[in-house]
Amino acid sequence: MTRAVLTWVLERLERGESVAMASVIEASGSVPGKPGARLALTPSGARFGTIGGAGLELKVEDALRGMLNGGRQQVHEKGGRVETFVLYKDAKGEEATPLDSLCGGRVTVAMEVMDPMPHVLIAGGGHVGRAVAIVCDTLGWSHSVFDVRAEYADAERYPFASELHAGSVSGFLEGEDSDSLVRFSDVLLLGHDWAVDQEFLLGMLGRIEGGARPRIGAIGSTVKWNAFREAAVDAGVSEEAVDSVRCPIGLDIGADSPEEIAVAVCAEIMSLEKRGDSLD
């Protein structure tokens, strides 16, 4: 069961989902879940595994949901939560949480939240895109590359890319939807041609459901962004969705060179990840 739960957790993380997991780390007396029992769930409500069922599991499930939804600050500060439960409703004088049970056992459960590592889709494999890929590699992040020019999205230029996509924007997007795109934490529009970036932007915004990954950021000036924004609104994209896009991307550190811009962009992504932001 331990292996099955961990495999399920890893699959969810690869898909870009956060996972909360509870593990029984100590047990004594008559208890339903022994050390090593695990329960995992996602913000969408998917769950796998068990720590024994009954009132203990309900209590722990509530705690995991709280950690996923609104309790991230405590998770970031403390790294998780460890709680001891006494399976006896009249337990008093215990430094533990009593449960409505007559088993009389005692269980200690560790609870944690695991977030997926950033997976950045570099839409535009030029100088800045290559510099971003190098920073991603240094940080242990995944990156994939799209470019309409085959020579800018090949294995020689991007040897550590998770995915390489060379071709038209429509060719890439026709195989994608809101479920598949959540594998990316961020999409960076770094193309050499504003028309390609605009087509990619409109296609992405038309496929991402509200509040879901990925975040979208574009490199460029205010004039460029205003033109993109107008085109998106004219195409029927909601202003809320359009305004979720960051442009220009990157922290304001006075970056000029491709390498400096890459550092600024990845630092911004790290900041958003640490705050637990999605599209805002």
Secondary structure, DSSP 8 states (H G I E B T S, - for coil): -HHHHHHHHHHHHHTT--EEEEEEEEEESS-SS-TT-EEEE-TTS-EEE-SS-HHHHHHHHHHHHHHHTT-HHHHHHHSSEEEEEES-TT--S-SSEE-S-SS--EEEEEEEEE----EEEEE--SHHHHHHHHHHHHHT-EEEEEESSGGGSSTTT-TT-S-EEES-HHHHHTT--HHHHTT-SEEEE--SSHHHHHHHHHHHHTT--TT-S-EEEE-S-HHHHHHHHHHHHHTT--HHHHHTSBSS-S--S---SHHHHHHHHHHHHHHHHHHT-S--
